[in-house]
Amino acid sequence: MLKSHSIVLLTLFFGKIGRIASEEVTLEIICKCIPILLYGTESFMLNKSDLSSLDFVITRLFMKLFRVNNIETVEFCEDQFGFDKPSVLWARHVRNFDSKFVASENAFCKLTLSL
């Protein structure tokens, strides 16, 4: 489900700006959108299949953006632009969520932790 919604959003995005914007501008916009797409997902567990699906969407984005089909080239571009895949961002968000949840003074959080 996450994959299908992400693909639809990215397809709509490319349909609107297409090749008008530069690669840098497109990536900057995508970097701003990924946290929005992942908002709230840190509060529940995504399985490996879900995370792989989200990563696939980003891989396809890079393939379309740079017009390449080689995965090594895509990974090189992601590395050069400092672009973290959704699975990496999600893991970071989960660690942050967990640490805040444990440190919370909220009675519900404490009750949940004691179970």
Residue pairs with C-beta under 8 A, 6 or more apart in sequence:
2 41
2 46
2 50
2 53
2 54
3 50
3 53
3 54
3 56
3 57
5 37
6 37
6 53
6 54
6 57
7 57
7 60
9 33
9 37
10 30
10 57
10 60
10 61
13 29
13 30
13 33
14 64
17 26
17 29
21 29
23 65
23 66
26 65
27 65
27 81
27 83
30 58
30 61
31 83
34 58
34 86
34 89
35 89
37 86
38 54
38 86
38 89
38 90
38 93
41 90
41 93
42 90
42 93
42 94
42 96
42 97
43 97
46 90
51 86
51 87
51 90
52 87
54 85
54 86
54 87
54 90
55 85
55 86
55 87
57 86
58 78
58 83
58 85
58 86
59 71
59 74
62 68
62 74
62 77
62 78
62 83
63 69
63 74
66 73
66 74
66 77
68 74
68 77
77 83
78 85
84 92
101 109
101 113
102 109
102 113
104 110
